[in-house]
Amino acid sequence: MRRFIFLYLLYLAIAFLLIDYTPMREALGIESRYNAFIANLTAPLVEAAGIGARADGEILRLPHANMIIKFGCNGLEAVLIYLAGVLAYPAPWRSNSFGVEWELSS
């Protein structure tokens, strides 16, 4: 249990250092890449619901409105918390990698 807690906190610290430390976030381009990924993932789902939508970078363009995906409102923190827990969990790496793949595919 101590190992899990230590690894969980370590992975969280590393992940949040990457996204919360502004020079690091800007150097890696995490914000714009992830936001564009979310927009590109959302556009076909909205389109399938019968609403014309297209992704343009971080912007989800709808017929009567545009939605800008902003850092802090994109769910990245929740994804990182989940991934830190999966990677720190005391299971074989094959099981952990399945959990990571499951999250990234959903």
C-alpha positions in Angstrom: 0.0 0.0 0.0 2.9 2.4 0.8 4.4 1.7 -2.6 1.1 2.4 -4.4 0.7 5.7 -2.5 4.3 6.8 -3.2 4.0 5.9 -6.9 0.6 7.5 -7.2 1.8 10.8 -5.7 5.0 10.7 -7.7 3.1 10.2 -11.0 0.6 12.9 -10.1 3.5 15.3 -9.2 5.2 14.6 -12.6 1.9 14.9 -14.5 0.8 18.2 -12.9 4.3 19.6 -13.2 4.1 19.1 -16.9 0.7 20.8 -17.2 0.7 23.4 -14.5 4.2 24.8 -14.9 3.6 27.3 -17.6 7.1 27.3 -19.3 6.9 23.5 -19.5 3.4 23.5 -20.8 4.2 26.0 -23.5 7.4 24.2 -24.4 5.7 20.8 -24.8 2.6 22.4 -26.4 0.3 20.2 -24.3 -2.5 22.7 -24.0 -3.2 23.3 -27.7 -2.5 19.7 -28.8 -4.9 18.2 -26.2 -7.6 20.8 -26.8 -7.4 20.2 -30.5 -7.6 16.4 -29.9 -10.8 16.9 -27.8 -12.3 19.1 -30.5 -11.5 16.6 -33.3 -12.9 13.8 -31.2 -16.1 15.7 -30.3 -16.9 17.0 -33.8 -17.9 13.6 -35.3 -20.0 12.7 -32.2 -21.9 16.0 -32.5 -22.2 15.4 -36.2 -23.7 11.9 -35.6 -26.3 13.5 -33.4 -27.5 15.5 -36.4 -25.9 18.8 -35.6 -23.5 20.1 -38.2 -20.1 20.5 -36.4 -16.5 20.7 -37.4 -13.3 21.1 -35.5 -10.9 24.0 -36.2 -8.0 23.6 -33.9 -9.3 24.2 -30.4 -12.6 25.5 -31.6 -15.7 23.4 -32.2 -17.7 25.2 -34.8 -21.5 24.6 -34.7 -24.1 26.2 -37.0 -25.1 28.9 -34.6 -22.3 29.1 -32.1 -18.6 28.3 -31.6 -17.2 26.5 -28.6 -13.6 27.2 -27.6 -12.1 24.4 -25.5 -10.0 26.1 -22.8 -7.3 24.7 -20.6 -8.8 23.7 -17.3 -12.1 22.8 -18.8 -11.0 20.0 -21.0 -10.8 17.1 -18.6 -7.1 16.7 -18.8 -6.7 16.7 -15.0 -9.2 13.9 -14.6 -7.4 11.8 -17.3 -4.1 12.4 -15.5 -5.5 11.4 -12.1 -6.9 8.2 -13.6 -3.7 7.3 -15.4 -1.6 7.9 -12.3 -3.8 5.5 -10.4 -3.7 2.9 -13.1 0.1 3.1 -13.5 0.7 3.0 -9.7 -1.6 0.1 -9.0 0.3 -3.0 -8.0 -0.6 -5.2 -11.0 1.4 -6.6 -13.9 2.4 -4.1 -16.5 0.2 -5.9 -19.0 -2.8 -5.2 -16.9 -1.8 -1.6 -16.3 -1.2 -1.1 -20.0 -4.7 -2.4 -20.7 -6.1 0.2 -18.3 -4.1 2.9 -20.0 -5.2 1.8 -23.5 -8.8 1.6 -22.2 -8.7 5.2 -21.0 -7.0 6.5 -24.1 -9.5 4.8 -26.4 -12.6 6.1 -24.6 
